[in-house]
Amino acid sequence: MGALRPWARYGLLAVAHLLALGLGATVLQALEGPPALRLQANLRAELATFQAEFGACLPAGALEELLGTALVAQAHGVSSLGNGSEARNWDLPSALLFTASLLTTTGYGHMAPLSAGGKAFCVAYAALGLPASLALVAALRHCLVPLLSRPGAWVATCWQLTPPRAALLQAVALGLLVVGVFVLLPALVLWDVQGNCSLLEAIYFCFSSLSTIGLGDLLPGHGSGLHPVLYHLCQFALLGYLLLGLLAMLLTVETFSELPQVRAMVKFFGSSGPVNAEDEGAILGQDELALSNMPPSAAAPAQAPAC
């Protein structure tokens, strides 16, 4: 494997990615195809029953026209169903949640701008807001990474761990903490509050939100008949969950990306050219972190005497 040329390594990586895409599509087709066909058959049966009972009272094509209008409105997040708690889709809590989904690239798809001015504003707002959000996340990461590294350094000193093992332990601990605090715990709360979703669906929503997939097929409060105050509280809670959860996910990904095993994999597919100044600075920074994690008895002999 080490003797492969760079173009062959990139080709191998592309083929593996295509195979992963094909595998995912095949599995989803096998899992989701039959339920979709059953749902389509049930819908056609319900329409046939409705037309048989009330078809004489309706003009030809009136039902299809009404359903088409309702589906177009539903695609933009507008619906007249329910108890009225979701009638105003562009009130302040809903607009805040929509802007948060823009700046975090989650994009649930439960709402969409209708006017040309709204669409133009979304383009300009995202073009300016996304870089600002990335700068904010980078600044927070710069402040939080040293704080999160202190427990790992303390454990490495107490347990006499080597720097690679200490980094792996820190990454695993941070990953478990993020999964527990930002996936399992919110999923349990959502499962209890929503009432019409299973625990698996709640976990699925939390993961799709933190991974910025945002499929939008499940949102807190939607379709559950909540009081308008509780519904807006759910929107504010989701807003804070997105901002804090995405920051925690980025910190976790950053921690795992600095593992020696991950860096070795990236280096295998990377360029084999000379080390530039940026890479040299990163290597020196890793060496300093490794020395700071080592106990004083092990780090002292490594120091060279002053000339």
Backbone torsions as a table, in degrees:
resi	resn	phi	psi	omega
1	MET	NA	-36.4	-178.2
2	GLY	-69.8	-20.2	-178.7
3	ALA	-85.7	-2.9	-179.9
4	LEU	-69.7	144.1	176.3
5	ARG	-73.6	159.8	-179.1
6	PRO	-57.3	-41.3	-178.7
7	TRP	-64.9	-33.8	177.8
8	ALA	-69.3	-36.1	178.0
9	ARG	-66.8	-42.7	177.7
10	TYR	-65.1	-38.0	176.3
11	GLY	-63.8	-40.4	176.9
12	LEU	-63.5	-40.4	178.8
13	LEU	-65.8	-40.6	178.8
14	ALA	-65.7	-40.8	178.8
15	VAL	-64.6	-41.5	178.3
16	ALA	-63.0	-38.4	178.6
17	HIS	-66.2	-42.3	178.4
18	LEU	-64.7	-39.0	177.1
19	LEU	-64.3	-39.0	177.3
20	ALA	-64.7	-40.3	176.4
21	LEU	-62.2	-44.1	178.8
22	GLY	-64.2	-39.6	178.3
23	LEU	-64.1	-45.1	178.8
24	GLY	-62.4	-42.7	179.4
25	ALA	-64.5	-39.3	180.0
26	THR	-65.9	-44.1	-180.0
27	VAL	-64.9	-44.3	179.7
28	LEU	-65.9	-35.7	177.3
29	GLN	-64.7	-40.0	178.7
30	ALA	-70.5	-34.6	-177.6
31	LEU	-82.3	-41.1	-172.0
32	GLU	-97.3	-16.3	-179.9
33	GLY	-62.3	-53.9	179.7
34	PRO	-60.4	-44.8	176.8
35	PRO	-61.7	-36.1	178.6
36	ALA	-66.0	-39.7	177.5
37	LEU	-65.6	-39.9	177.9
38	ARG	-65.2	-40.8	178.1
39	LEU	-64.8	-40.0	177.8
40	GLN	-64.5	-40.4	178.0
41	ALA	-64.9	-40.4	177.6
42	ASN	-64.4	-39.4	179.2
43	LEU	-64.6	-42.9	178.8
44	ARG	-65.5	-36.5	178.0
45	ALA	-66.4	-41.3	178.2
46	GLU	-64.4	-40.0	178.2
47	LEU	-66.3	-40.2	178.6
48	ALA	-64.8	-40.0	178.0
49	THR	-65.3	-42.3	179.9
50	PHE	-64.2	-43.9	-179.8
51	GLN	-66.8	-33.6	178.0
52	ALA	-67.7	-33.6	-178.0
53	GLU	-85.9	-39.2	-173.3
54	PHE	-121.6	8.4	-177.4
55	GLY	-62.7	-30.7	-179.4
56	ALA	-69.6	-20.9	-178.2
57	CYS	-92.5	-7.6	-175.2
58	LEU	-114.4	141.2	173.8
59	PRO	-65.6	160.1	-179.4
60	ALA	-65.2	128.2	177.9
61	GLY	82.0	-0.1	-178.7
62	ALA	-68.1	-40.3	-179.5
63	LEU	-66.2	-43.2	178.7
64	GLU	-62.7	-38.5	178.3
65	GLU	-65.8	-41.4	178.9
66	LEU	-64.7	-44.2	179.5
67	LEU	-65.2	-37.0	177.6
68	GLY	-64.5	-41.7	177.1
69	THR	-63.6	-42.1	179.7
70	ALA	-64.9	-38.5	-179.6
71	LEU	-69.7	-38.0	177.1
72	VAL	-64.5	-42.3	177.8
73	ALA	-66.2	-39.1	179.5
74	GLN	-64.9	-33.7	178.3
75	ALA	-64.2	-23.7	177.1
76	HIS	-100.7	11.3	176.4
77	GLY	81.6	16.7	-179.3
78	VAL	-108.7	126.7	-179.9
79	SER	-150.3	145.2	176.9
80	SER	-102.8	8.4	-179.8
81	LEU	-83.8	163.6	176.1
82	GLY	93.6	-165.6	-175.0
83	ASN	-96.1	11.0	176.9
84	GLY	94.0	-2.6	-178.8
85	SER	-71.7	-19.2	-179.0
86	GLU	-114.2	19.4	-174.9
87	ALA	-68.8	-37.7	-179.9
88	ARG	-95.9	98.2	-175.1
89	ASN	-80.1	-18.6	-176.5
90	TRP	-115.2	36.1	169.5
91	ASP	-76.0	177.9	-172.8
92	LEU	-61.6	-47.2	178.6
93	PRO	-61.5	-40.5	179.4
94	SER	-66.9	-40.1	178.6
95	ALA	-66.3	-37.6	176.5
96	LEU	-63.7	-42.2	178.1
97	LEU	-64.6	-37.2	178.5
98	PHE	-66.6	-44.5	178.5
99	THR	-65.5	-35.4	176.1
100	ALA	-65.4	-38.3	177.3
101	SER	-67.4	-27.4	174.9
102	LEU	-70.8	-50.5	-174.2
103	LEU	-72.3	-22.7	176.6
104	THR	-97.1	3.1	-179.3
105	THR	57.2	24.8	177.3
106	THR	-75.0	-53.0	174.9
107	GLY	58.4	69.3	-178.4
108	TYR	-62.6	-29.0	-179.9
109	GLY	82.4	4.7	179.2
110	HIS	-77.6	-16.0	177.0
111	MET	-137.6	150.4	178.3
112	ALA	-151.5	144.0	179.1
113	PRO	-65.7	140.0	-179.7
114	LEU	-95.9	-37.8	-174.8
115	SER	-85.9	159.0	176.5
116	ALA	-66.3	-36.7	177.1
117	GLY	-64.4	-38.6	178.0
118	GLY	-65.2	-39.5	178.8
119	LYS	-67.7	-41.5	178.0
120	ALA	-64.5	-39.9	178.8
121	PHE	-65.1	-37.9	178.4
122	CYS	-61.6	-39.9	179.2
123	VAL	-63.9	-49.0	-179.3
124	ALA	-67.0	-39.9	-178.6
125	TYR	-64.6	-43.7	179.1
126	ALA	-69.1	-37.6	-179.6
127	ALA	-64.0	-34.7	178.0
128	LEU	-89.2	-34.3	-174.5
129	GLY	-78.4	-33.1	-179.0
130	LEU	-64.0	-47.4	175.3
131	PRO	-61.1	-37.7	178.1
132	ALA	-65.1	-38.3	177.8
133	SER	-66.0	-41.0	178.0
134	LEU	-64.4	-38.6	177.5
135	ALA	-65.4	-39.9	177.8
136	LEU	-64.0	-43.9	179.1
137	VAL	-64.1	-39.5	178.5
138	ALA	-63.9	-40.4	178.6
139	ALA	-66.2	-42.7	178.1
140	LEU	-65.2	-39.1	178.4
141	ARG	-63.4	-39.4	179.3
142	HIS	-63.0	-32.7	179.6
143	CYS	-81.7	-33.5	-172.4
144	LEU	-88.6	-28.7	-177.6
145	VAL	-60.3	-45.0	176.8
146	PRO	-61.7	-36.5	178.6
147	LEU	-66.5	-40.2	179.1
148	LEU	-72.8	-20.0	179.9
149	SER	-81.3	-18.9	-177.1
150	ARG	-64.6	-45.8	177.0
151	PRO	-59.9	-39.2	178.2
152	GLY	-64.3	-39.2	177.9
153	ALA	-66.5	-37.7	178.5
154	TRP	-66.0	-43.2	178.6
155	VAL	-65.1	-40.4	179.6
156	ALA	-64.3	-36.0	178.7
157	THR	-70.8	-41.1	-178.3
158	CYS	-71.3	-39.0	-175.4
159	TRP	-95.3	3.5	179.7
160	GLN	55.6	46.8	-178.4
161	LEU	-87.7	148.6	172.7
162	THR	-72.5	156.2	-179.0
163	PRO	-55.8	-41.8	178.0
164	PRO	-62.7	-41.1	179.3
165	ARG	-68.9	-36.4	177.5
166	ALA	-64.9	-40.5	178.2
167	ALA	-65.9	-39.8	178.6
168	LEU	-66.0	-42.2	178.2
169	LEU	-63.3	-41.6	179.4
170	GLN	-64.6	-41.6	-179.8
171	ALA	-65.9	-43.0	-180.0
172	VAL	-65.4	-42.2	179.4
173	ALA	-63.7	-42.3	178.6
174	LEU	-65.9	-39.7	178.2
175	GLY	-62.5	-44.0	178.4
176	LEU	-65.2	-37.4	178.7
177	LEU	-64.5	-43.8	-179.7
178	VAL	-66.8	-40.9	178.6
179	VAL	-62.9	-41.8	-179.3
180	GLY	-69.9	-43.7	-173.4
181	VAL	-82.3	-36.5	-172.6
182	PHE	-109.2	-2.6	176.9
183	VAL	-122.3	-60.6	-174.2
184	LEU	-69.9	-48.0	-178.9
185	LEU	-63.6	-49.2	175.9
186	PRO	-62.9	-32.5	178.1
187	ALA	-64.6	-39.7	177.3
188	LEU	-64.6	-41.3	178.1
189	VAL	-64.8	-44.8	179.6
190	LEU	-63.8	-39.7	178.2
191	TRP	-61.3	-38.2	-179.7
192	ASP	-76.8	-37.7	-175.9
193	VAL	-80.4	-43.6	-173.9
194	GLN	-66.3	-48.6	175.3
195	GLY	84.2	-31.2	-177.4
196	ASN	-109.9	20.4	176.9
197	CYS	-132.2	152.8	179.0
198	SER	-84.8	170.7	178.0
199	LEU	-64.6	-37.5	178.2
200	LEU	-63.3	-40.7	178.2
201	GLU	-66.1	-35.2	177.4
202	ALA	-66.7	-43.5	176.4
203	ILE	-63.1	-40.6	178.5
204	TYR	-60.6	-40.7	177.6
205	PHE	-65.7	-44.7	-178.6
206	CYS	-62.9	-42.7	-179.6
207	PHE	-68.1	-42.4	179.8
208	SER	-65.3	-28.6	177.5
209	SER	-74.2	-47.9	-177.1
210	LEU	-71.1	-24.6	176.4
211	SER	-89.2	5.7	179.3
212	THR	60.5	22.3	174.0
213	ILE	-72.7	-50.7	173.2
214	GLY	55.4	61.7	-177.9
215	LEU	-67.9	-27.8	173.9
216	GLY	81.1	5.8	179.1
217	ASP	-79.7	-9.7	177.8
218	LEU	-143.5	124.8	177.7
219	LEU	-134.9	141.6	179.6
220	PRO	-60.2	128.4	176.9
221	GLY	91.6	-21.4	-176.4
222	HIS	-74.1	125.9	175.8
223	GLY	73.6	10.8	-178.0
224	SER	-104.3	1.9	177.1
225	GLY	67.3	33.8	-179.5
226	LEU	-75.6	157.7	172.3
227	HIS	-63.9	146.7	-178.9
228	PRO	-54.2	-36.5	178.9
229	VAL	-65.7	-45.3	178.6
230	LEU	-66.0	-36.0	178.7
231	TYR	-63.5	-42.9	178.5
232	HIS	-70.1	-33.2	174.4
233	LEU	-63.7	-37.9	176.1
234	CYS	-62.8	-37.5	178.9
235	GLN	-67.2	-42.3	177.3
236	PHE	-65.2	-38.9	177.6
237	ALA	-63.6	-39.9	177.8
238	LEU	-66.0	-36.0	177.1
239	LEU	-60.8	-49.6	177.5
240	GLY	-65.8	-35.5	179.5
241	TYR	-64.1	-40.8	179.6
242	LEU	-62.7	-47.0	-175.2
243	LEU	-67.0	-47.5	-178.5
244	LEU	-72.9	-40.8	-178.0
245	GLY	-66.1	-39.8	178.7
246	LEU	-67.8	-36.1	175.7
247	LEU	-63.4	-43.2	178.1
248	ALA	-64.0	-39.3	178.7
249	MET	-65.4	-41.3	179.6
250	LEU	-65.5	-38.5	176.4
251	LEU	-64.1	-39.1	178.5
252	THR	-66.1	-45.3	178.8
253	VAL	-62.5	-40.6	178.2
254	GLU	-62.7	-39.9	179.8
255	THR	-66.1	-43.8	179.6
256	PHE	-69.0	-32.7	-179.5
257	SER	-69.2	-19.9	179.1
258	GLU	-89.3	0.3	178.3
259	LEU	-66.2	144.3	179.1
260	PRO	-59.2	-35.9	-179.8
261	GLN	-65.5	-41.2	-179.9
262	VAL	-70.1	-41.0	179.9
263	ARG	-66.1	-34.1	176.6
264	ALA	-65.6	-38.7	177.9
265	MET	-66.0	-42.8	178.4
266	VAL	-65.0	-38.8	179.4
267	LYS	-66.0	-31.3	179.1
268	PHE	-64.0	-39.3	179.7
269	PHE	-92.1	-3.8	-177.9
270	GLY	-86.7	-172.7	-179.2
271	SER	-75.8	144.8	178.1
272	SER	-100.3	21.3	-178.6
273	GLY	-77.8	-174.0	-179.8
274	PRO	-67.3	154.4	-179.9
275	VAL	-74.8	125.4	-179.9
276	ASN	-89.4	-178.2	-176.0
277	ALA	-66.1	-36.0	-179.7
278	GLU	-66.1	-44.5	177.8
279	ASP	-63.5	-39.6	-180.0
280	GLU	-64.3	-38.4	177.0
281	GLY	-65.7	-38.0	178.4
282	ALA	-66.3	-38.1	179.2
283	ILE	-65.8	-43.1	179.1
284	LEU	-64.3	-38.5	177.7
285	GLY	-64.4	-37.4	177.4
286	GLN	-68.1	-37.9	178.1
287	ASP	-63.8	-39.9	178.5
288	GLU	-65.7	-39.6	177.6
289	LEU	-65.4	-38.8	178.9
290	ALA	-65.5	-41.0	178.7
291	LEU	-67.6	-34.4	178.7
292	SER	-70.2	-24.5	179.0
293	ASN	-83.6	-15.7	-177.3
294	MET	-81.3	148.4	176.8
295	PRO	-66.0	156.7	-177.7
296	PRO	-60.8	-34.9	-178.7
297	SER	-65.4	-31.0	-179.7
298	ALA	-88.3	-25.9	-176.9
299	ALA	-84.9	-22.7	-175.7
300	ALA	-66.8	-46.0	-178.8
301	PRO	-63.9	-20.4	-177.5
302	ALA	-77.3	-11.3	-178.2
303	GLN	-80.4	134.5	-179.7
304	ALA	-82.9	144.6	179.0
305	PRO	-67.7	148.1	-179.0
306	ALA	-72.2	141.3	179.6
307	CYS	-86.0	NA	NA
